[in-house]
Amino acid sequence: TGYASGEDFFNLLKDAFDQLWDEGAHSPKMMSVGLHGRISGHPARARALARFLDYVQARDSVWVCRRDEIARHWYSQHPAK
């Protein structure tokens, strides 16, 4: 999987988020985290994911959502003409 520990997984997610947060000072950014049970279902990685969600939700102006919520938001902001 490329992750020797849950800490490796957490650090990868955190570093990606921090980079996008810095870039987002000038324009909105979106981070997508693909999860598969064989990877995220591992106890250490599940704990790392929970830590990461706590980390991002502690920031102001972060929206943690599912794909269907993104689609509904897009449609509400850009209705068909």
C-alpha positions in Angstrom: 0.0 0.0 0.0 3.0 2.3 0.4 2.2 3.2 4.0 4.4 1.5 6.6 2.3 2.9 9.4 -0.9 4.8 10.2 1.4 7.8 10.9 2.7 7.7 7.3 -0.9 7.8 6.0 -1.8 10.7 8.3 1.3 12.7 7.3 0.5 12.2 3.6 -3.0 13.4 4.0 -1.9 16.3 6.3 0.8 17.4 4.0 -1.5 17.4 1.0 -4.1 19.3 2.9 -1.6 21.9 4.2 -0.3 22.5 0.7 -3.9 23.0 -0.7 -4.7 25.2 2.3 -1.8 27.5 1.4 -2.7 27.6 -2.3 -6.4 28.2 -1.4 -5.5 31.6 0.1 -6.0 32.9 -3.5 -8.6 30.6 -5.0 -10.7 27.7 -3.6 -9.2 24.2 -3.6 -10.7 20.7 -3.3 -9.0 17.7 -1.8 -10.4 14.3 -2.6 -9.4 11.2 -0.6 -10.2 7.9 -2.2 -10.8 5.2 0.3 -10.9 1.4 -0.1 -11.7 -1.0 2.6 -8.4 -2.9 2.2 -6.5 0.3 2.9 -8.7 2.5 5.1 -10.2 -0.5 6.9 -6.8 -1.3 8.5 -7.1 -0.3 12.2 -4.0 2.0 12.2 -5.1 3.7 8.9 -8.7 4.1 10.2 -7.3 5.8 13.3 -5.1 8.0 11.0 -8.1 9.0 8.9 -10.0 9.9 12.1 -7.1 12.1 13.2 -6.9 13.7 9.8 -10.7 14.5 9.8 -10.3 16.1 13.3 -7.3 18.1 11.9 -9.1 19.6 8.9 -12.4 20.2 10.8 -10.5 22.3 13.3 -9.8 24.9 10.5 -12.3 27.6 9.6 -13.9 27.5 6.2 -13.3 23.8 5.5 -16.2 21.8 4.1 -16.0 18.0 4.6 -18.6 16.4 2.4 -19.5 13.5 0.1 -19.6 13.5 -3.7 -23.3 13.9 -3.8 -23.1 17.1 -1.7 -20.5 18.5 -4.1 -22.8 17.8 -7.0 -25.8 19.4 -5.3 -23.7 22.5 -4.4 -22.5 22.8 -8.0 -25.9 22.5 -9.4 -27.3 25.1 -7.0 -24.6 27.5 -8.0 -24.6 26.8 -11.7 -28.1 25.7 -12.7 -28.8 24.5 -16.3 -29.9 27.2 -18.7 
